[in-house]
Amino acid sequence: MADHLRPHRDTPGLVDADFPGYAMGSAAKAIGVTPAFLRAAESAGLFEAHRSEGGHRRYTRDDLERADRARQLVDDGLPMEAVVRIVYLEYQLAAAQALIEQLQQSDESTGL
């Protein structure tokens, strides 16, 4: 995780990667993009921003990590549609690898 996205110990809501604790301006600044990039990423299906009671977009740490990865790929010249698919597949792969590791540890603890 990028250092600028690491939660502070005194902000318990931001410890949860799914807590929508970032407003659009601070989210864009944190990962070095424009608010328009975040809107485009959302429109392309990279994530679905939460909405405050006033209707303003709010982003989670997970949203920002996805957007940061998308920015890297767009900077490399890939179109947003391809970027969304790549990031989605990367997240699926990471989840599958975590599950495999968990199952292997479970097997080791049971002697299988």
Backbone hydrogen bonds, N-H to C=O, Kabsch-Sander energy under -0.5 kcal/mol:
donor,donor_aa,acceptor,acceptor_aa,energy
5,L,2,A,-2.0
6,R,3,D,-1.5
11,T,8,H,-1.8
14,L,11,T,-1.3
15,V,12,P,-1.2
16,D,12,P,-0.6
16,D,13,G,-0.7
17,A,15,V,-0.5
19,F,16,D,-1.9
21,G,19,F,-2.3
22,Y,59,Y,-2.0
23,A,21,G,-0.5
24,M,57,R,-0.8
27,A,23,A,-2.7
28,A,24,M,-2.9
29,K,25,G,-2.2
30,A,26,S,-2.2
31,I,27,A,-1.3
32,G,28,A,-0.8
32,G,29,K,-0.5
33,V,28,A,-2.5
37,F,34,T,-0.6
38,L,34,T,-1.6
39,R,35,P,-2.3
40,A,36,A,-2.5
41,A,37,F,-2.7
42,E,38,L,-2.2
43,S,39,R,-2.7
44,A,40,A,-2.0
45,G,42,E,-1.4
46,L,41,A,-2.6
49,A,47,F,-0.5
50,H,58,R,-2.0
52,S,56,H,-2.8
55,G,52,S,-1.9
58,R,50,H,-2.4
59,Y,22,Y,-3.1
62,D,17,A,-2.1
64,L,60,T,-2.1
65,E,61,R,-2.3
66,R,62,D,-2.3
67,A,63,D,-2.7
68,D,64,L,-2.6
69,R,65,E,-2.1
70,A,66,R,-2.6
71,R,67,A,-2.6
72,Q,68,D,-1.8
73,L,69,R,-2.0
74,V,70,A,-2.9
75,D,71,R,-2.7
76,D,72,Q,-1.1
77,G,74,V,-2.0
78,L,73,L,-2.0
82,A,79,P,-0.6
83,V,79,P,-2.3
84,V,80,M,-2.6
85,R,81,E,-1.4
86,I,82,A,-2.5
87,V,83,V,-2.9
88,Y,84,V,-2.3
89,L,85,R,-2.4
90,E,86,I,-2.6
91,Y,87,V,-2.3
92,Q,88,Y,-2.1
93,L,89,L,-2.6
94,A,90,E,-2.4
95,A,91,Y,-2.1
96,A,92,Q,-2.4
97,Q,93,L,-2.7
98,A,94,A,-2.2
99,L,95,A,-2.1
100,I,96,A,-2.5
101,E,97,Q,-2.4
102,Q,98,A,-2.2
103,L,99,L,-2.6
104,Q,100,I,-2.6
105,Q,101,E,-2.2
106,S,102,Q,-2.1
107,D,103,L,-2.6
108,E,104,Q,-2.2
109,S,105,Q,-2.0
110,T,106,S,-1.4
111,G,107,D,-0.7
112,L,107,D,-2.4
